[in-house]
Amino acid sequence: MFAPIVVLLRRLLGKAKFNQLRGKAIAIHAQAITNFCDRLGIESKEKQNLIRIARDNGKRVGLLA
């Protein structure tokens, strides 16, 4: 779904800049999950499970192309 956009951005930005931007986006998303889990009192193991699910969903929709 998003793979063509991701590939285009990687070409436009260059691999190094793209990876830097991607790393920041992943870190922000992981922090959002952490904040959500902290507010609801979700344990660390379950939080890691949610982060894995987010990663797998990202692969499925083409964000990690």
N, C-alpha and C positions, 0 to 999 in steps of 0.2 A: 504494500500500500504506500508506504513512505520511502521505500528503497530508492526510487528514481530521484527524489529530492535530496536524499542523503548522499547519493553518488555525485550528483551535480554540485552540491555544496563542497564535497571533498575535492572535486576538481577545481572549483573556483578559488577556494581558500588555500589549497595546498594541503598535503597530508599532515604536516607538522602542526599548522595552525588549526586545522580541522580536529585533530586529536586533542589538542589543548582545549578547544571549545567544548568538545564532546565530554572530556574529563570533568570540566566545570559543571556541565549540565547534569551529569551523572551524580556528582557530589551534592549538588543542590537538591536533586530528587531524593537521594538517600537521606539527606538531612531532613527533608520534609516528612519522610516516612518515620524517621527517628522521633521528630517532634510529635507526630501523631501518636506514635506508640507510647511516648512518655506521658502525654496527656491522658491517655486511656489506661495506663498502667500495664501495658502489654510487655511480657517478658522478652529478654534479649533474644532468646532462641526463636521465638515466634516473629520478632522483628526481622531477623535474618531471613526467615522463611518468606516474609512479605517482600523483602528486597530481591530475593531470588525470583519470586513470581513476577515482579516488575521487570527484571532483566529478561526473563523468558517471554513475557508479553511484548517487550520492545523488539526482541528478535522476530517474533511472530508477525508483527505489523511492519517490519522493515526498518526500524529506527537504528538498528545495529548492523546495517548492511555494509 
